[in-house]
Amino acid sequence: MAFGPGSVYFANVVTFSVSLYLLYRLHATPPPEEVSASVMESMREGVSYARSRPDIVGTYIIDLLAMILAFPVVMLPFVAARFHASYALSILYCGLPVGALIATLTSRWTRHVHRYGRAIVWAAASWGLGIALFGDSSTLWLVVVGLAVAGGADAISGIFRNTMWNESIHPTYADGWRALR
């Protein structure tokens, strides 16, 4: 049995409606107890804090460069046209998320890594290798494998970036995470 566009739109309306219902049920966030003097003062404090933390700035820069210089999604329709198959574009759009899903489901090993910065660099390099495979391959399955490698590397990078930020910005989180290990 094949599902047509109508069933996809129906599923979209249902999930959107559930999202709106859940959003409606959220309670208002209480205002902060302490309000800074101005938005500009808050911005200066944030920039000052970021300058004092090269580890955090470095992870932002690595991720930003990888996404700006090598984000393949805009190229997918052109790459799909090379394969002259009606399903090629759909498969290409699945490449990054499938890689991210596989990496996330198999990420238990990340709890044994303690040098997050190095792990982020390795993940960024793996992203680059996946994108290179995507760009240089001439068969559809290799192109999809390249996208999956890149998606997995991006997910792993995200795991380590978030862990690094949580442990360095919020020391109380670090104690909690160490207790879970």
N, C-alpha and C positions, 0 to 999 in steps of 0.2 A: 504494500500500500504506500503510495507516494503522497507526501504532504506538499501542498501548493503554497503560494504566497499568502493566501488568506489565513491559513493556519499559523504561519509565522507572525503575521500581523496580530492575530488573535492572542497568541502567546505574549507578544510584546505589550498589548493592551492590559492583559491580566497582570503581568509582572510590574508594569508601570503603576497600575492601580494599587497593587499591594505595597509598592514603594511609597506612594502618596499616603496611604493609610498609616504606614509605620512612621512616616515623617510627621503626620498630623498628631500622632500619639506622643511624640517627643515633648518633654517638658522644657520650659525656657531655662536657659543657663543663667545662673545668678550673676549679677554684675560683679566685677572684681572689687575686692575690698580696697585696693590701693590703685588710684588712677594717676598716671604720670602727668606732668604739666602740659605736655603737648605731643602731638604726633611726631614732630621733628625731633624732639628730645628722645623719644622712644626709638626712632630710626637711628639716631647717633649712638645710642646705647647698644643697639643691635649690631651696627657696623663695628663698633669698638670691640664688642665681644667676639665677633667673627674674626677680626684681625688678631685677637689674642689666641685663637685656636686654629693653627695651620692644618691640623689633622682634619677638621671639619671642612675648611675651605678647600683643601686638596681633594676630598671626596666629591664635593660639588663640582669642581673643575673637571675631574676625570669623567664624571657622568655627563656633564654638559657637553664636553668635547666629543665623547662617543656618540651622543644623540644628535648633535648638530652635524658632525662630519660624516656620519655613516648610518643614518636612519633610513631604512629601505622602503618604508610603506608607500611612499609616493611613487616608487618605481614599479610596484607590483603589477599594475595593469600593463605596462610596457613589456615587462618580463614575461607575463602570461601570454601575451600576443605572440611571442616567439615559438610557443609550443603548439599553437593551432589546436587546442583542445578546449572544449566548452567548460570543463571543470577545473582548468589550470588556475584561474584566478582564485577560486574558492579554496583550493588546496594551499595556495601561496598565503592567503590571508590567515590560514590556520597554523602556519609554520611557527611564528613567534610565540603565540599562546600555548601551543602544544609543548614546545621546548620549555617554556616557563612552568607549565604544569608538571612536566616530568621532573624538572630540577627541584621544584618545591616539594613534590611527593617523596623525593629521594634525598632531601636535605638534612637528614638526621646527622650525617657526618660533620656538618658545619659546627656542631657544638664542641668538637675537639680542636677547632682552629682558634688560636689565641692572638694571632697577628692579623688583625682585620684589615689594616692598610695594605699589606701584601696580598691578601686574598682579593681585595677590591681591584688591585692592579692586575692580578692574574685573570680575574673575571672580565675586566675591560679588554685585556689582550685576547681572551677567548671570544668575546663579542666581535672584535676585529677579525679574527680568523673565521668566524662563522659568516660574517658579512663578506669577506673575501671569497669564501667558498660559494656563497650565494651569487656573487657578481661574476665569478669566473667559470661557473659550471654550465654545461650545455645540455644536461638532462634534467628533467623536471624533478626527479627524486633527489638528486644531489642539491639542487637549488633549495628544496624544502628542508633537507638535512642541514644545510647552511643556516637557514632561518631558524630552525629548531635549536641549533647550537647557540646562535646569537640570543634567542629568547631565554634559553636556560642560563646562559652567562649573565644576562641582565637580571634575572631573578636572583641568582646567587649574589651578584653585586648588591642588589637591593637588600638582601638579608644582612650582609655584612655592614652596609652603610647604616641601616637602621639600628643595628646592634651597637655599632660604634657611636652613633649619635646619642642613643639612649644611655649608654654607659658613661659617656663623657659629659653630656649636658645635664643629666639627672643622676647624680651619684646614688640616690636611693634605689633607682632601678637596677643599677649594677649590683648592689647587695642582694636584691631580690632574685636576679638572674643567677647569681653565683650560688644562691641557696637551692635553686632548682636543679643545678647540675649534679 
